[in-house]
Amino acid sequence: MAGEALIAILILLPVATALAGLAVKNEQLRRPLIILPCAVLIAASLLLTFQVAAHGPLTLTPAASWDTIILVLELVLLAYFVYVGVVRKHVLVLGLGALQLVLFTLLKFVWLPSGFKVQPALYIDLLAVVMCLVISVVGALIVIYGLNYMQNHERHLKLSATRQHIFFFFLVGFLGAMNGVVFANSLLWLFFFWELTTLCCYHLIRHDLTEEAEQSALRALWMNLFGGVALLTGMALTYQASGTLSLLDITGLGAVGSVLLLPLALFCLAGFTKAAQVPFQRWLLGAMVAPTPVSALLHSSTMVKAGVYLVLRLAPAYEGTYLTAVLAVFGAFVFMVTSLLAISQRISKRVLAYSTISSLGLVICLAGINTGLAIAAAVALIIFHAVTKGLLFLVVGIVEQDIHSRDIEDMEGLTTRLPLVSGLAILGMIVILFVPFGVLFTKWAGLQAAATPFSDLYPLVVVFLAVGSAAGVVFWVRWIGRLISVVSPAEGTSAESRPEPRLSGSYLVVFSLLAGAVVLSALAAPLVSGLINPTVVAMGYSPALDTTGWHLATPYGFFSPWALFVVIALALVLPALLVKIRPEEVRPVYLCGENQPAAGPTFRSIADQPVPAQTGGIYWTEAFGEKSLNAWVNGAGIVLLAALIAGVIV
């Protein structure tokens, strides 16, 4: 299939599907209407990957009428943001929306010459292809998962009329907008798709129309509008300094002169808001009020990934400049502090939110380090994070609909009640945390890149990354512990166990993501040699990962995924085959006194009185809680952002 057709499918098919779905309120008709286009999206993204890998980048400049269409839609979109600010009486939304509208109007009709056009409007290289795979494969699977989830969600809310057609309009349209972001070479086109993702995000967060959902959506809107103002300002300064609004022109000649450092810093600031980096993390945490498919899509394959994509796309332009050191320190700082904040969280989706912000901080740090090894680790982390984080969010959605809680403490002993669901959750956490899986490989490569003296500040970056990695072990292992812990055998008896939820498309999606995470990890060396190293080379860097013998070697060490898989498989399989535990060998947990299993988890203690056993995780809220850390964390984030902007001005 021609490259132009594939590009059109990946951008326009989600939009067409979303529009068609608005008219369909029948669930039986909606399923094929959504599933079939999602399958086409997955196939188109794979075909595009093969085509770009085989024949090089694709360029496309649509007819001039498309520039007019984009212009009209952009003005309508910005006017709508102003309308939301007026109707909701939200000063920040109104002010930032109006400022965007004024800046865009000045840029388009005053500062740019008549008939100004960026060619090519769309440019699809291997970095864009990697992002397209993440968006179109992981994103499409999440949309399919949402079909069953939203049916149960509306049943739980006892709605008199379905709103699923509105929900899937924005959810599916999101995919097309994101593909537009990563395909755009023209900053004018990129800005349109960028703000389109903001629109979809706003409506998806507020979908349930509760007061909490409305407030969270408005917070997400004004913070992302702030990023849009930074992006527009950077565009205006870029044109004034260089006469171009082409990403190819900005990045194609290596490191830019000092005249473009301020626009690049503003572009990075826009990326930080979209990626919910400190101090903008509150919008993503507030977005957890939305239905789980929204959370999964925002975190794994869309919205937040747009932010780190822009920072990574511009990396060749600021290589060796002041920005590299500041970005590396800022990203490492975010990685560390949000990992520490995650320790204090007991709501599952907030743990996942903080861990996402942390991982995105690591990508930004690696973009700042700006070596071949760092860029390779960043691209690999984008891939593995999308698959694993999507998996974990979807599992949490299944658990939430079964136990009607997001609290980790309510998941205690879930392995005895819902062994399949909890097993999937544990496997997902193992994949994101332990050897030999891909996320750990990317952190290994990232730490090696940080330990190279790329700047005088590299020891500080290494310390931040080490502390953040250790904190990650704490909150993931504690969550696993709550899932497998059982106070007494009585809690795990068949009488108290509930049947597993009916296997459905939701489970097929989760199994697909889990299988993808395992297979990609086992085949990490071919993935690096076939996709990641060529991406790094296409961006202008030297490949720093040697894949000879299916090992992943750097100048400082090597990582052997296939060998580690064999060793771990033997370590798990052999004990299972050779060691048998008989039921009579199982003993109740010692509860500091004589157990009373008939009365539940209680024991006899002082004065021979029964004492109920209480268990729970330790969250260290005094040390790592939001009340303790947020003030200075946000303050430090603002200082680093001020240093980012002020440094390039000076």
Secondary structure, DSSP 8 states (H G I E B T S, - for coil): --HHHHHHHHHHHHHHHHHHHHT---HHHHHHHHHHHHHHHHHHHHHHHHHHHHH--EEE---HHHHHHHHHHHHHHHHHHHHHHHHTT-HHHHHHHHHHHHHHHHIIIIIS-TT---SSSEEE-HHHHHHHHIIIIIHHHHHHHHHHHHHHHHHHHT-SS--HHHHHHHHHHHHHHHHHHHHB-BHHHHHHHHHHHHHHHHHHHTTT--HHHHHHHHHHHHHHHHHHHHHHHHHHHHHHHHS--BHHHHHTTSS--GGGHHHHHHHHHHHHHHTT-TTSTHHHHHGGGS-HHHHHHHHHTSTHHHHHHHHHHTHHHHTTSHHHHHHHHHHHHHHHHHHHHHHT--BHHHHHHHHHHHHHHHHHHHHHH-SHHHHHHHHHHHHHHHHHHHHHHHHHHHHHHHHS--BGGGGTTHHHH-HHHHHHHHHHHHHHHSTTSHHHHHHHHHHHHHTS-SSTTHHHHHHHHHHHHHHHHHHHHHHHHHHH--SSGGGGSTTT--------HHHHHHHHHHHHHHHHHHTHHHHIIIIIHHHHHHTT-----B-GGG-EEETTEEE-HHHHHHHHHHHHHHHHHH----GGG------SSEE-GGGSSEEE-GGG-EEE--------HHHHSHHHHHHHHHHHHHHHHHHHHHHHH-
